[in-house]
């Protein structure tokens, strides 16, 4: 009985340790995801600006006289 209780305590300690590690990893991944989403939004905004500038340039190009 004593051995079983000790084994259970050991497994519980391992579970608590792994749970803490997973929480820390989860937090890190959430932070990385938030940063990636922010970067993605910024790049999307830059692409929109570049698209508008290109469209403006195309409108101002002289038509090809053939």
N, C-alpha and C positions, 0 to 999 in steps of 0.2 A: 504494500500500500504506500509505503514511504517513497519507494522508487517511482511509482506511478505519479505521485504528487510532484516529485522533483522533476520528472520528465515533462509534466504539464506546465510547471513553472518555467522551465527552459524554453519550451515551445511558445509560451505566452510572451516571454522576453524577446524571442526572435521575431514574433509577430509584431510586437510594439516597435522594434527596431526597424523592420522592413516597412511598416506603415509610415514611420517618420521619414524614411528615405524616399518613399513614393510621394509623400506630401511635398517634400522639398523639390523633387524632380518635376512634379506637376506644376508647382509654382514657377519654376524656371521655364518650363514649356509654355505656360500661359504668358509669361513676360516676353518670350521670344515670338510667340504668335502675335501679340499686340504690336510688337515692333515691326514684324513683317507686314502686318495689315496696314500700319501707318506708312511704311515705305511704299507699299503697293498703291495706296491712295495718292501719295505725293507723285509717284511716277505716272499714275493715271492722269493727274492734273497737268503734269508737264506734257504728256502726250496730247491732251486736249488743246493746250496752248499752241503746241507745235502744229497741230492739225489746222487750227484757225489761221495761224500765220501762213501756212502753205496755201490754204484756200484763198487768202487775201492776195498772195503773190500770183496765183493762177488767174485770178480775176483781173489783175493789173497787167498781165502779159499781153503784148499786142497780138492780134490775130494774125495767123499766117496768111499772107496775101499770095495767092497762087495764080 
